[in-house]
Amino acid sequence: MMVYSYADARQKLAAILELALAKGQVKLRNRNGQVFVIRPERIAKTSPFDVRSVKLTITKSDILSAVRESQERF
């Protein structure tokens, strides 16, 4: 894995970001010798409308009676 200097990163930021996307991560070294890792953020592949189901012990007749009761109110 290549380690880029701070000066190189400033000049070639777009290319380094593309490289991080392709390789998974890129390392940058600052003037003090500290090393930083740049990784692309993982984007969730699920829909925000996907919700977990809830396991309930409810029957079809319970649901139908609840619907009828709500219809009678309005």
Secondary structure, 3 states (H helix, E strand, C coil): CCEEEHHHHHHCHHHHHHHHHHHCCEEEECCCCCEEEECCCCCCCCCCCCCCCCCCCCCHHHHHHHHHHHHHHC
